[in-house]
Amino acid sequence: MDEQRRAPLYEALESFRKKRVVPFDVPGHKRGRGNPELVELLGEKCVGLDVNSMKPLDDLCHPSSVIRDAEDLAAEAFGAAHSFFMVGGTTSAVQSMILSVCKSGDKIIMPRNVHKSVINALILCGAIPVYVNPEVDTRLGISLGMEPEKVKKAMEDNPDATAILVNNPTYYGVCSDLRSIVKLAHGKGMKVLVDEAHGTHFYFNDCLPVSAMAAGADMAAVSMHKSGGSLTQSSLLLLAKSVNADYVRQIINLTQTTSASYLLMASLDISRRNLALNGRQAFERVMRMAEYARKEINEIGDYYAYGKELINGTSVYDFDITKLAVYTRDIGLAGIEVYDILRDEYDIQIEFGDICNVLAYVSIGDRLQDIERLVGALDDIHRLFKKDKTGMLSAEYISPRVSVPPRKAFYADKISLPIEQTAGKICAEFVMCYPPGIPILAPGELITSEIIEYILYAKEKGCSMQGTEDFKVERLNVLK
């Protein structure tokens, strides 16, 4: 633990700052002197630490000193054999995992409710997805976890698959039986990749669901900037001993910038130290706040803030109680409508709203008075805005049918049609609500009347629709 008190990269930056080195390198703002407005916005110290790679500060593409030391400390803190600092968000970590184990034509087993970064990786490398469609909670309208029996069948049907990818947890807090899935996969010689974007805290408190590294996974992508406290866009890629770290670094360097932000990297170093020293107590407090909020919201009536009662041992093996997800449909409002009211009328910005739910992200920076304000606002909304729920759509997750591999569909000849005329066609692009960024349609999937109805309904309710070439999402590119 004494080693974890160090922050080698941050300490090197502080030492460099005190030397007042004259910059004849990039960035061109020269410690902010060339851009006073930037200094006014961010502060002199912040802009002064926006520096370029150099010998005293190491190089993220080929770290050999302070960055390497900081990555090693992160690996130790997270129980990994190796860690990589990622400055392209967890998107870059997820894609590096997949590109490290899959080449064109390889199969990878995964749930369909993955983040768009996963399917984007398949477009880049040409791997073929084998979807294990998750169970759906039809009341809440959310997809659940991967059931080991379905995973086992997918592996038996596709013994040539190279890897399996698991969400741990989902955006809503649902966890799969990760240990069992790892055991099944390793028994078949497959690698286990875990999208742990929303599970940084799992590594720092035993009362939370099992982490990917503790479960024996081969690689995990961890969003330190979500529940870990680092700056937006900073992330970690964790590796077990079963993975060749030098090869993975080559894969990362195919796409990651050669001008890595020292502000992002220093935030990873400092945040790792904070979690290693204080994470257990900090996340105990987060769990208490989230459970208190859940109890108070459920006492309002009509709302349903769900938790561990969803656990059924299969499709919901465990639940992350720090996730404050609330079902809103029984007050006659879509989640996105509650999301908009909270922001516009109460100055409360939550993580996202979908057709049936809202999600408030509770983490180490939250205070009890903020929780009270959120609960009070939801009580107000129930009293002032509740209406008849007749005619509301209940479905959130619609299991798609894959007709063409994602890469082939994305690069195929295509035509643009009004959404209403695309039923029966094969989609050639993405359609999604963001957040959470789980595609409603991905390249190569069959467009159905049910999906069209869902897209139009989500647009009408105010979801932020993305992914299509048509900025207004009124037309879709489909295969000719």
Secondary structure, DSSP 8 states (H G I E B T S, - for coil): --GGG--HHHHHHHHHHHHT----SSSTTTTTTT-HHHHHHH-HHHHHT----BGGGB-TTS--SHHHHHHHHHHHHHT-SEEEEESSHHHHHHHHHHHHH--TT-EEEE-SS--HHHHHHHHHH--EEEE----EETTTTEE----HHHHHHHHHH-TT--EEEEESS-TTSEE--HHHHHHHHHHTT-EEEEEETT-GGGGG-TTS---HHHHT-SEEEE-HHHHS---TT-EEEEE-TTS-HHHHHHHHHHHS-SS--HHHHHHHHHHHHHHHHHHHHHHHHHHHHHHHHHHHHHHHSS-EE--GGG--SSSSSEE-TTEEEEE-GGGT--HHHHHHHHHHHH----SEE-SSEEEEE--TT--HHHHHHHHHHHHHHHHHH----TT----------B-S-HHHHHHS-EEEEEGGG-TTSBB-S-EEETTT--EEE-TTBB--HHHHHHHHHHHHHT--EE-SSSTTS-EEEEE-
